[in-house]
């Protein structure tokens, strides 16, 4: 069974056992279970159900494997011949989750 979920501002197509990198869930630790209620579509083949906008009563259970930070992104701004340079960095906070079950 597949599901299309929306979490942390992004959409994913998932099956049981999939591992995803999503924006960090607040106030969670490794091993915690997260319930995602925003399921846009669920099913397999001909029995696919589509929500308007979400499927009523459908949810996805996921376990947090790890909270970590992503790769560093460097933002460099420069104007030639002006002596202007501005360098900044950013690392996104991520949660690594595994999909445990899909309930329709």
Secondary structure by P-SEA (a helix, b strand, c coil): cbbbbbccccccccccbbbbbccccccccccbbbbbccccccccccccccccccccccbbbbbbcbbbbccbbbbbbbbccccbbbbbbbbbbbbbbbbccccc
